[in-house]
Amino acid sequence: MQIIGKSRLLAKVASKLKTVAARRRWRATYAKATSFLQDSDRWSNGRMAAWQLSELNRLLQHALANCPGHRQKLESVGFEGKLSRLEDLGRLPFFTKEDLRAHGEEFTATNFAPDDLRAVTSGGTTGLPTRFMAEARTYDARFDAWRHAMWRRAGYRPGDRCLDITWAFNDGRPLILANKTGPLCLSIHDLDTGVLDIWWRRVEAFEPEFIVGFPSTATALAKLLPKPGALAKVRALLLASEKLTLDQRAVITEGFPKARIFEWYGMSEFAGFASGCEHADTFHHWPQSGIMEVVGEDGRPVESPGQVGEIVLTGFGNYATPFIRYRTGDRGIIGEPCLKCGRGHKVLTGIEGRVGDFLLGKQGRVLPISALNFHTDEFLQVFAHQFVQEEPGQVTLRIVPRPGFSAQDRTAINRLVAEKLGLDIFLTIEEVGVIQRTPRGKQPLIIQRCR
């Protein structure tokens, strides 16, 4: 018994020492990443381009030496280990989600020990998970450094009071406060059901200064507020992972009239990051995160302002699974350089959601997600809604009705939406208790199953 007790004590001490070491490593990694992002934020275009080329060649040489899948792709186009110009990146092959799902192990670097790797799953707005490896000991700290660097442009500083509505607890707890300086986390499930009295007093007493969420959860929260501006100290809503539609923006603005809506774009793959700046709400691609391309359906670059194409990213942040010319499936709209902040970043005026965010008419007509904005009062008695399409020419609109929803409301919605859809898409309305979400809690506006 004495030996067993001593073993347990030693195990407890070892576990505590491991936790202390992990916290120290997190702080050191976070500080180093934050310092670099601050120091490089105002580099000249020439200095940034030279640094990018150096980092790109380092990444390519690593992939060629240690990743069998990338080696095969690179050698297929005669790549010998170095590019002389950033523009030459376009002659290398694309890396796709299908490559990763089918042959993920071939794109994992072989020079990492198993204990140094961590499996990460990226859900995406389509709900189809993508699994890859990341560097276990530094991943969380570096991702936090990137998020906070972007949020700083909206006025955020570490330690500010944040309400995080990106969680999906399944244990019956609506709220979690991790520690005294951490965010207050509110479960998505309680936003779905609208059980305001369970958590509202706690949220109100917390007096959040920032809200971290998805556009869908921020919209749901705005609809649940007792009155517009009820959370008066909120300075900004930090939104990501879904396309923010115009009708969502209108609802959020009404609920938080004094707060800025700040969008940011980041990938758990560490393939790239983009956000607004201090003065503009366009997406500024952070060149420190890698290289962003926008390509058309033919794979050629799309460069003129106003043109739309697929976002392709080459990220400098993940050597465990390098992402080289990674086809994200996201569609971006080319913008002009930002004159307000003066940074030389590539700019997107908007991110249009996934390539699959559309409805199909009976004869193949494509109706993009941007056509499904509603700015009238028909949806006032609806808590949330979602389009589900199983076959071309037919779509089901699922709605979560609010108390007081009537047959007249249903008729008005049917008339409005049918007009938007056109004659070749037949509409069915279905009342439901909750809206389908992805495994990570995101709520896509369109569930497209007839591709």
N, C-alpha and C positions, 0 to 999 in steps of 0.2 A: 504493500500500500504506500509505503514511504517512497519507493522508487517511482511508482505511478504518479504520485503527487509531485515529485520533483520534475518528472518529464513534462507534466502539464504546465508547471510553472515556467520551465525553460521554453516551451512552445509559445506560451503567452508573451514572454519577454521578446522572443524572436519576432513574433507577429507585430508587436508594438514598434520594435526597431525598424522593421520593414516598412511600416506605415509612416514613421517619421522620415525615413530615407526617401520614400515616394513623395512626400510633401515638399521636402527640400529640392528634390529634382524638378518637381512641377514648378516651384517658384523660380528656380534658376532658368529653366527652359522658357517660361513665360516672360521673364525679364529680358532675356536675350532676344527673343522674337520681337517683343514690344519695342526695344531699343532700336533694332534694325529698321522696323517699319517707320518709326519716328524720324530716324536719321536720313532715310532714303526718300521720304515723302516729297521733298522738293528738289530732287536731283534734276539736272538738265536732261533734255531729251537725248543728247549725245551720250552722256554718262550712263543713262539708263539702258540705252540700246546696246552699248558695249558690255555692260554687266549682263544683260539678258543673253547675248550671244555666248558669252563665257559659260553661263549657267546652262544654257541649252546644250552646248557641246559636252559639258560634263555629264549631263543627264543621258544624252545619247550614247556616250562611251560606256557609261554604267549599264544601260539597257543592253547594248551589244554584247558586253562581256558576261552579264549575269542573268539575263531573262531570255530563255529559249524562244518564246513566242515572239518577242520583239526582234530578236536576232533574225529569225526567219523573215519577218516583214521587212526589216531594214536591208538585209542582204538581197531580197528579191528586186530591189530597185538600184542595186549597186552602191549602196551607202558604205563608205569606208571608214567612218568614225569621226568626221568633222565637217561642219558647214562653214563656209566663209562669209555668208550673209544671212540675216534673219529671214530674208525673202525666200531663201532656198528651202525653208521648212516645208513649203507647199508641195515639193516634189516627193515627200515621204508619204507612205501609205497611211490611211485612216486606221484608228483603233476604235472598235465599236463595242456596245454593250453585249452584242451577241458573241463577240470574241471572248469577252470576260465571262459570260455565263457558261459558255460551252467549254472553254479551255483556260479557266482562271489560273490554274496551277502553273501553266506554261508562261504566264506573264508575271509570276511572283519571283522576285530576285533570289537567287540561290546562295548569295553570300551573307544572308541573315540566318542566325541561329533560330530554331523554333521558338525559344523563349523571348526572342526580340520581336516577334511578330504578333499581331492582334488582328483577328477577323472583324471586319466592319461591314455592315449591310446598309446600303443606300436604297431607300424605298422608292424615291421618285414619285412624281404625281400620277404616274400610270398605275402604281400599285405593284409593279413587277420588280421584285427585289434584285439588287445586284450586289454580289459579295466579293470582297477583295481584301488584301492584306495591307496593314499599315504598321508603322513603327510603334511598338507597344508603349515604350517608356516616355515618349515625347508627344504622342498624338493629341491628347486632351489639352495639354498646356498650349501647344502651338495653335490649335483651333480656337481656343479661348482668346489668345492674343490677337488673332485675325478678326474675330467677331468684335472684340472691344475696340480695335483700331478703327473699324468701320463705324461703329456706333458713336465713337468720339465726334465724328463729323455732325452728329445730331445733338451733341451736347452731353452725351453720357460720359460718366467717369466711374471706374470700378468702385463699388461701395454705394452707389446711388440705389434708391429703392426701386426694384423691378418686380412687376407682376408678370410671371411667365405662364402663358396659356397655351403652351405647346405639348403639355403632358397628357398621358392617357392612363391614369391609375385604375387598377382593377380590384383594389382591395377595400373599396367603400369609403376611402378618405378623399374628400373633395379638395383639401388643401395640404401643402407641406411647406414648412419653412425650414430649409436645411440648416442654417445657422443664423446668428444675429446679423451678419453682414450679407447673407445670401439672398436670392430672390424668393418671393412667395410664389409657389407653384400651384396653379389651379387646374384641376383635371378637365380635360376636354369633355369627358362624359357628362359632367355636371352642366356644361354649357349646352350640350345636346338636349338634355332633359329640361333645362331651364329651371332648376330647383334653386331659385335665387336666395330664399331664406336660409339655406344651409350655410352659405359662404359669404353673403353680401356684407354683413357687419364686420367680419374679419378683414375683408378686402378694403372696405371703407376706412377702418381704423389704421390699416397699414399705410394709407396715403401714398400710393405708388407715384413715382416720378416718371417712370418709363414702363411701357407694356411691350413684352416680347411675344410675338404670336405669328400665326398664319393669317392671311387676309380673311379666311372663313371664320376663324375663331374671334378675330378682332370685330368682325361684323356681328357675330352672335353676341359678344359682350356688349357692344354698343346698343343692340336691341333690348338687352336685359336691364340696362341702367334705369333706375327709378325716374330719372329726368335727364335731359341733355346737360352735359357738364357736371354730372354728379361726382366724378372723380376729378376735381378741379386742379389738382397739382400735377396731373399728367402733362409732361412737356413734349413727349414724342411717342409714337407707336412704331416699334422696330419690327418690320414685317418681312417675311421671306417664305420661300418654298412653294408658293402658289402664285398664279397670276392675279394681280389686284384688278378687278373689273371696275368700270366707272360707277356702277350702281353700288358696289361695296364701298368705294371711296366716299360716295355721297352719304351713306349710312354712318360710316365711321366719323366723317367730318361733323355730322349732326350730333353724334354722341359725345365727341371730344372736340368742341369748336375751337379751343385754344391750343391744341396739340398738333405737332407736325407729323405727317404720315411719311415715314422714312423707310424706303425699301432697300434691302440688301440681298445679294445673290452670292451664295456660297455652296460649295459641294463637299460632302464628307470625303469624297475621293481626293481632296486637296488639288483639284485640277485647275481651279481658278476662283477669284473673288471679285465682286463688283458692288458698288454702293453709290448712293448720292454723295454730294459733297456738302460743305457748310452752307452753300447758297443755292444749289440746284438739285432737283429731284431725278435727274437722269442717272443712268447707271454708268459710273466711271469704273472701267476695268483697272484693277490694281496690277501694274506691270511686274511688281515684285513677286506676284503669285505665279507668273508664267506668261504665256503668249496666247492671245485670243485671236481667232480667225472667225469670220462669218462667211459661209459658203452657200451657194444656191443649190438647186436640185442636181445640177451637173457636177457639183464638187468644186466649181471655180469660185474665186473670191468675189464677195459682194462688198462694194466699197462706197457707193454713192449714198449720201444722206437720204433717208426715207426708204431705202431698199430693205427688204426682209430676207433673212437667210438663217440657216442653222448655225448655232454657236459651236465652234470646235476649239477645244482647249488643250494646251500642253502645259502641264503643271510642274512647278519646281519643288513641290512640297512633299512628295511621296516616293521615296526610293525603293520601298518594299514592293509596291506595285506601280511602276511608272505609267503615267497617263500621257501618251504622246499622240497628238492630233486626235484627241478623243471626241467622238461625235456625241454630244450631250443629248440630242433630241430636243433641245430648247431652241426657240426661234427668237432672234433679236432684230431690232430695227436700228439701222445705222443712224448715228447722230453726228452733229458738229462738235468739235472740241469745245470744252467749257471755258468761256471767256471770264466767268465770274471768279473761279478759283485759280485759273491760270495754269493748272497742271496739264501736262502733255499726255494725259491718258486717252485711250480709245473710249468713245462714248456710245452708248446705246440709249435711244430715247425711250425704249421700252423693251420688255421681254414678253413675248406673246404666248408663253406657255409651251407645252410640248407640241411636237409635230403632229401628234395624234389628237390634239384638242380641236375637234371639228365634228359636225354632224353631216351625214350623207343623205342627199335626196334619192328618190327612187331610181333616177337615171344617172346617179353618180355625182350630182352637183355637190360641191363642198361648201358648207356653211361654217366659217371660222368662229372660234370662241368670242372674238371681238364683236360679233354681230348679236350676241346674246346679252346685251346690257339693257336694263330696265330702269328708267328714271321717273316713272309715274307711281301713283299710289296703289296700284293693284296688289303689290306684294307687302303692303303694310301689316297685314294680318298673317304673314308667313314668317316663321322663325328661320327656316333654311330651305334651300331647294337644290335639286341636282337632276341633270338629264342623263338618262340611261338609254343607249341604243344597241339593240341586238341585231338589227338588219336594216339595210338602206330603205329609206322612205317611211320608217316608223320610229317614234321615239316616245319614251315615257318620262314625264316630268314628275319626279317625286318631291312632295312638299311636306314640311313639318308645320302643321297649322298652329297658330297661337289661339289662346282662349278668345272666343268671339268670332272666329272664322265662320263664314256663312256660305250658303249656296250662291249668293250674289257675288261674293269674293271669288269663288271658284269659277263662275261664269266669266267674270271680268278677266281673270288670269288666262283662261282658255282663249278668249278673244284676242288678248294682247299677244300671247306667245304664238298662237297660230298665224297671226299676221307676220310676225318676225320669221317664222319657219318657212313660209311659202306654201304653195299648193302641193308640192311633191313630197312633203313630210307630214305624215299623219300623227297627230298628238293625242296621247292618253295621259290623264292626270291621276296620280295615285297618292293618297294621303298616308304618311308613314309616321312612326314615332321618332326615328332617328335617321340620319343620312349616312350612307356608306362612306367609310373612311379607309385610307390605306393603313397598312400595319403600323406606320409611324404617326398616325393621327391626322394626316392631311386630308382635306376634303375637296377632291377635284370637282369642278363644276360639271364635267362631262365624263361619264364612264362609257368608253367606246369599245364595243365588242364585235364589230362587224368589219374589221380591217381586212 
